[in-house]
Amino acid sequence: MPRPPDARPDARPPLLALAGAGKTYGGGLFHRNTVPALQPLDLVVDGEQPPVIAVVGESGSGKTTLGNILLGLIAPDTGSIRFEGQDVWSLGRAARRGFRRDVQAITQDPFSAYNPFYTVDHALTVPLREFGLARRHAQAMELAAAACDSVGLNPADTLGRYPHQLSGGQRQRLMVARALLLRPRVLVADEPVSMVDASLRATILGNIVTLNRTHGIAIVYITHDIVTAYHVADEVLVLHRGVVVERGEAADVIGNPAHDYTRLLVSSIPWPDLDRRWGDADLRGAGRDAATTSKIQETTP
């Protein structure tokens, strides 16, 4: 099970850590109703042994809110987010720039990551120049072409084209190539395979695993698909209505789920058994975390 930020045996702070971080939307002068999107939680992303941590849950469970907090795009209402021991929202300009390079994202909709008025190589070469990784445009293009090769894209057929001229899978793999170029220390992948067909899922997930195992990049993999989480993650964190209902090693959480909601996710997997009906698992009963989540009714096919 992941250790809380203050439980590390050494004095060196973790690479990225949430301590009691939570987020509530709504409120204000004209909207008094509030919605707790994410209940306070602790999460540690180790830099010395970079893990693949999967955050699993249905739409509205708080997954994307958690991802945006990790990326420093929104501030938590409670608790803190720290990068190498420093509060992200208190970083100076130079340190903030370093955080932006070291903590990168792969988004669910790759089309939204591109400016339609520029060719796709613009999204690859500009960050290289901005972060001082390439001094000349020609050098940046060489690095971009090599990154395309590494994710199975032909540079001649990819670079120089506009986003709408590429398929969704090609655009998504370019986002992986961009991450490889910048060599971040943490990659937050928010539903990276939800908009591609089955034939490309294995390729993209394989690229992400390679970033972790070959290049030492810690991955936070956000998904609704517990099957892919099982195959790529070291640790799994299950979110339901903003609450962490179960967490631990992937094999333990998915192979022997303890919470009703996790059992529901596992029972919904389409096993290759024609005699097995989906939703056959009996989900009645309080479960050990019933106080933190609503009662889940038994599903029927």
C-alpha atoms as one frame of an Amber mdcrd trajectory, in Angstrom:
protein
   0.000   0.000   0.000   1.339   3.494  -0.833   2.888   5.223   2.165   1.625
   8.624   3.320   4.033  11.501   2.653   5.262  11.637   6.260   5.991   7.898
   6.572   9.179   7.716   4.490  12.120   6.231   6.419  14.661   8.571   4.805
  14.938  12.334   5.051  14.714  12.921   1.328  11.242  14.152   0.329   9.240
  12.269  -2.295   9.184  13.488  -5.874   5.491  14.403  -5.792   3.149  14.087
  -2.830  -0.396  14.974  -1.875  -1.144  15.389   1.830  -4.837  15.625   2.711
  -5.551  17.189  -0.690  -9.227  17.698  -1.477 -11.352  19.811  -3.805 -14.905
  21.173  -3.662 -16.680  22.962  -6.507 -19.508  25.476  -6.319 -20.356  27.932
  -3.600 -19.792  31.647  -3.973 -22.187  34.580  -3.932 -24.868  33.250  -6.291
 -24.283  29.483  -6.041 -24.323  28.310  -2.452 -24.554  24.613  -3.234 -21.184
  22.905  -3.172 -20.093  19.600  -4.675 -17.180  17.729  -3.044 -15.320  16.472
  -6.101 -12.435  14.935  -4.177 -12.305  14.059  -0.504  -8.947  14.679   1.244
  -6.409  12.009   0.327  -2.702  11.228   0.554  -0.680  10.056  -2.430   3.059
   9.590  -2.891   4.838   9.381  -6.259   8.334   8.086  -5.591  11.188   9.408
  -7.695  13.827   6.838  -6.759  11.734   3.832  -7.847   9.211   5.440 -10.204
   5.895   3.562 -10.055   2.900   3.223 -12.359  -0.081   4.229 -10.228  -3.543
   3.658 -11.684  -6.467   5.788 -10.527  -9.629   3.868 -11.392 -13.244   5.011
 -11.248 -16.332   5.886 -13.244 -17.120   9.313 -14.697 -17.673  11.819 -11.910
 -15.574   9.900  -9.406 -12.968  12.677  -9.071 -10.258  11.162 -11.284  -9.705
  14.197 -13.502  -9.819  16.562 -10.526  -7.051  14.514  -8.934  -5.052  14.647
 -12.171  -5.423  18.423 -12.447  -4.219  18.866  -8.874  -1.159  16.699  -9.594
  -0.418  18.791 -12.693  -0.673  22.023 -10.728  -3.578  23.233 -12.869  -5.947
  23.679  -9.924  -5.162  24.214  -6.259  -6.608  21.906  -3.614  -9.044  23.494
  -1.152  -7.608  21.430   1.678  -4.183  19.930   2.201  -1.206  20.467  -0.077
   0.693  19.260  -3.117   4.475  19.194  -2.811   7.161  18.704  -5.441  10.454
  17.573  -3.930   9.248  18.834  -0.576   8.186  22.301  -1.776   4.606  23.468
  -1.971   3.776  23.734  -5.677   1.641  26.831  -5.198   4.463  28.633  -3.403
   7.163  27.995  -6.018   9.021  30.906  -7.542   9.059  31.532 -11.280  12.155
  29.440 -12.058  11.100  26.548  -9.827   7.605  26.649 -11.275   9.070  26.395
 -14.762  11.040  23.333 -13.690   7.884  21.770 -12.249   6.072  22.353 -15.543
   8.768  20.501 -17.424   9.079  17.653 -14.928   5.327  16.977 -14.545   3.685
  16.499 -17.937   0.288  15.286 -19.185  -1.263  13.095 -21.838  -4.866  14.193
 -22.259  -7.984  12.197 -23.045  -8.758  14.186 -26.203  -5.528  14.592 -28.182
  -7.140  16.994 -30.658  -7.563  19.602 -27.896  -3.799  19.622 -27.328  -3.043
  20.952 -30.826  -3.455  24.388 -32.354  -5.374  23.739 -35.596  -3.561  26.627
 -37.301  -0.152  24.949 -36.923   1.229  21.667 -38.162   1.650  18.999 -35.489
   5.425  19.338 -35.369   4.814  22.757 -33.787   3.617  20.946 -30.627   6.875
  19.001 -30.555   9.490  21.603 -31.476   8.249  24.600 -29.461   8.630  22.894
 -26.032  12.125  21.757 -27.033  13.167  25.339 -27.716  11.293  26.787 -24.719
  13.024  24.431 -22.291  16.423  24.817 -23.978  16.626  21.246 -25.246  17.279
  22.331 -28.845  19.031  25.510 -29.975  18.123  25.395 -33.643  14.946  24.500
 -35.481  16.759  21.841 -37.485  17.961  20.193 -34.294  14.437  20.281 -32.867
  13.058  18.640 -36.002  15.670  15.866 -35.783  14.650  15.155 -32.200  10.964
  15.264 -33.148  11.519  12.774 -35.970  13.359  10.405 -33.622  10.515  10.652
 -31.105   7.990   9.787 -33.827  10.017   6.710 -34.733  10.050   5.618 -31.095
   6.233   5.472 -30.941   5.742   3.781 -34.294   5.006   6.828 -36.447   6.672
   7.520 -39.780   8.056  11.079 -39.508   7.659  11.635 -43.254   3.939  10.840
 -43.024   3.343  12.696 -39.759   5.416  15.852 -39.399   4.291  18.785 -41.499
   0.628  17.752 -41.400  -2.222  19.503 -39.598  -4.033  17.860 -36.670  -7.203
  17.176 -38.669  -5.147  15.280 -41.241  -4.142  12.652 -38.683  -6.206   9.948
 -37.032  -7.013  10.031 -33.324  -4.517   7.262 -32.690  -1.755   9.149 -34.500
  -2.458  12.306 -32.519  -2.439  10.359 -29.259   0.887   8.704 -30.077   2.317
  12.130 -30.865   1.421  13.151 -27.310   3.419  10.180 -26.042   6.277  11.239
 -28.345   6.123  14.746 -26.878   6.393  13.319 -23.379   9.392  11.270 -24.456
  11.065  14.374 -25.895  10.800  16.404 -22.701  11.802  13.468 -20.488   9.586
  14.499 -17.548   9.899  12.829 -14.179   6.143  12.375 -13.740   3.579  11.755
 -16.468  -0.137  12.122 -15.721  -2.035  10.168 -18.383  -5.759  10.960 -18.217
  -7.727   8.288 -20.118  -5.018   8.070 -22.819  -6.663   5.168 -24.708 -10.366
   5.965 -24.286 -10.674   7.569 -27.737  -8.700   5.056 -29.807  -9.723   1.678
 -31.171  -8.701  -1.602 -29.603  -5.878  -2.202 -32.071  -4.019   0.900 -30.846
  -4.629   0.536 -27.118  -1.907  -2.037 -26.613   0.561   0.079 -28.609  -0.098
   3.284 -26.657  -0.111   1.511 -23.291   3.109  -0.230 -24.290   4.657   3.164
 -25.046   3.610   4.425 -21.602   5.055   1.380 -19.846   8.292   1.892 -21.802
   8.486   5.471 -20.530   8.340   4.059 -17.014  10.579   1.018 -17.250  13.145
   2.233 -19.775  13.281   5.958 -19.079  12.422   5.953 -15.354   9.356   8.189
 -15.611   6.721   7.823 -12.891   3.237   7.360 -14.359  -0.150   8.266 -12.891
  -2.565   6.417 -15.170  -6.142   7.699 -14.856  -8.768   5.368 -16.292 -12.241
   3.882 -15.988 -10.910   0.593 -17.378  -9.829  -1.686 -14.550  -8.528  -4.280
 -17.037  -5.819  -2.015 -18.459  -5.013  -0.833 -14.928  -4.320  -4.441 -13.955
  -1.928  -4.922 -16.880   0.141  -1.740 -16.538  -0.014  -0.581 -12.903   2.037
  -1.408  -9.840  -0.483   0.236  -7.524  -4.211   0.870  -7.905  -6.288   3.543
  -6.234 -10.070   3.126  -6.627 -12.169   6.305  -6.475 -15.935   6.394  -5.968
 -17.744   9.739  -5.648 -14.530  11.449  -4.685 -13.642   8.935  -1.980 -10.768
   6.446  -2.052 -12.596   3.194  -1.312  -9.680   0.838  -1.913  -5.986   1.030
  -2.674  -2.974  -1.249  -2.805  -0.955  -3.403  -5.178  -2.727  -4.035  -8.482
  -2.777  -7.816  -8.141  -4.298  -7.612  -4.649  -6.925  -4.965  -5.389  -8.141
  -6.486  -8.647  -7.482 -10.136  -7.866  -9.107 -10.014  -4.421 -11.246  -6.850
  -4.170 -12.428  -5.975  -0.676 -14.907  -3.179  -1.417 -18.318  -3.537  -3.053
 -17.561  -0.899  -5.687 -14.300  -2.591  -6.695 -16.173  -5.892  -6.940 -18.670
  -4.191  -9.228 -15.887  -2.988 -11.521 -14.289  -6.435 -11.607 -17.617  -8.214
 -12.181 -18.264  -5.962 -15.191 -15.219  -7.294 -17.037 -16.391  -9.218 -20.157
 -14.733 -12.557 -19.427 -14.347 -14.963 -22.378 -16.947 -17.344 -20.926 -20.241
 -17.661 -22.802 -21.944 -19.190 -19.746 -21.010 -16.322 -17.405 -23.377 -13.372
 -17.167 -22.100  -9.863 -16.486 -22.978  -8.509 -13.054 -23.413 -11.933 -11.436
 -21.407 -10.899  -8.389 -23.519 -10.379  -5.278 -22.858  -6.804  -4.200 -25.304
  -6.739  -1.319 -23.903  -5.979   2.094 -22.371  -3.000   3.740 -18.696  -3.607
   2.984 -15.895  -2.274   5.128 -16.099   1.276   3.722 -19.869   1.694   3.716
 -19.584   4.835   5.813 -17.708   6.642   3.054 -19.847   5.718   0.066 -23.472
   5.163  -0.792 -24.953   1.700  -0.936 -24.424   0.084  -4.334 -27.362  -1.897
  -5.557 -26.945  -5.286  -7.176 -26.661  -4.900 -10.949 -28.565  -7.046 -13.387
 -27.792  -7.626 -17.076
